[in-house]
Amino acid sequence: MIWVSWRRQRAQLITLLGMLVVGAGVITLLRSNMIDAINSSQLARCVTLPLQECAAPEAAKAFQEQWSNPLDIARAMIIGVPALIGVFIGAPLFARELEQGTHVLAFTQSVSRTRWMLSKLAIALAPALILLITLQYLVSSWLTAAGTLGPLKNSAFTALNFGIQHASPVGYTLFAFALGTFIGVVSRRTLVAMTAGLGAFVVMRFALSGLVDNLVPAQRVELAPDKQLTVYQDGSLVLEKGWLDAAGQPVPGERVAGLLQNCKSTGTQEAFLACLPKSGLARQYASFIPESQAWQVHLVDAAIFGGLAILLLVGTAWVLRRQS
């Protein structure tokens, strides 16, 4: 059965192998060239420093202009790989069999439908995960070599940085693959499964991002009006921010805008700060997840998408067992 699955899926597997070889080769070459550029520009020490503390700021800016696009493309590639796996590997996996009627031959053999399904899933999913994890590792290594001269200077919670780190890409891949297979067995049409699977994956990917953030325990900070919130500069993920009145209750945002405008009309900074508590803006507050806890968000993210993938695969098995 494994040999038959391999024969039926060899085109996709050969494509995955080609993507792995080409992708790994290109990333390794670009990483080597970038390290040479860092050393030749004497920027090795700037990799671990903020740009304003770099001894050669002009050279650092030139380096960033030269390498920002390749690094962004590499990150976008890791973001896009799960969707491609779902569309071109997961969606046609069973939909093509059902559409062409070749599943009938498999169902008449001595091998059970469950074993037939599991062998096809294993042959398709394992190489896809190997491709993703390998490319993810190579891109992460490339970004690490660039240090603060590259995208890592931004927060770990920025869209491109978060989507390529830790276990999140694996969770996305499992979900995209399972979603494609489920839609494929329900629709019994390859093109429908590919199109609907891509659309559903993109929608769910963005719809669940807010849910993930709210499932991780957040920290809270409260400051006097004359202090500055630094949660954004610290790279934290800010879930909520605003003002509190003297009783510690949040002040509605539309009211805050008017009160701030009234206090600004007082003229000096001292008068402005003195006006804030009198007008009802006693303290600032922010709820946030520190950048050091990004790994917790990744684990929750992967658990949600992985759990949905399991449910979809169970649904796929249930539908397949009832196919004629």
RATANOR-V813005 format. One line per field, one symbol per residue. ss: DSSP state (a for helix, b for strand, c for the rest). phi: phi as a letter, one per 20 degrees, with the letter a starting at -180 (. if undefined). psi: psi as a letter, one per 20 degrees, with the letter a starting at -180 (. if undefined). Layout:
ss: ???
phi: ???
psi: ???
//
This chain:
ss: caaaaaaaaaaaaaaaaaaaaaaaaaaaaaaaaaaaaaaacccaaaaaccaaacccaaaaaaaaaaaaaaaaaaaaaaaaaaaaaaaaaaaaaaaaaaaaccaaaaacccccaaaaaaaaaaaaaaaaaaaaaaaaaaaaaaaaaaaaacaaacccccaaaacccccaaaaaaaaaaaaaaaaaaaaccaaaaaaaaaaaaaaaaaacaaaaaaccccbbbbbbccccccccccccbbbbbbbbcccccbccaaaaaaaaaaaaccccaaaaaaaaaaacccbbbbbbbcaaaaaaaaaaaaaaaaaaaaaaaaaaaaaaaccc
phi: .fffffffdfffffffffffffffffffffffffffffffeldgfffddfgfeffcffffffffffdffgfffffffffeggfffffedfffgdfffffenffffffeeffffffffffffffefgffffgffffffffffffffflfedfffeffefgffffddleggffffgffffffffffffemcfffffffffffffffgefefffffeeegdeccccfgeedfdffffnfeeebbrcdefenefegfffggfffffffffoefffffffgffeodebebbdbdfffdfffffffgffffffffffffffffffffdfe
psi: hhgggghhjhghhhgggghgggggggggghgghghhhgghjljhhihjqqhiipimhghgghghhhigghhhggghghhhggghghgigggighggghgijihgghiiriprhghgghhggghggghghggghghgggghhghhhhciiaiihrqiiqghghijqcighgggggggghgghghghghkpghgggghggghggghghhighgghiippqrpqpqqhiqppjhghijroohqqbqqahijqppqhhhggggghghhiierhghghhhghhijngqqqpproqhijhhhhgggghgghgghggghhghgggghijq.
//
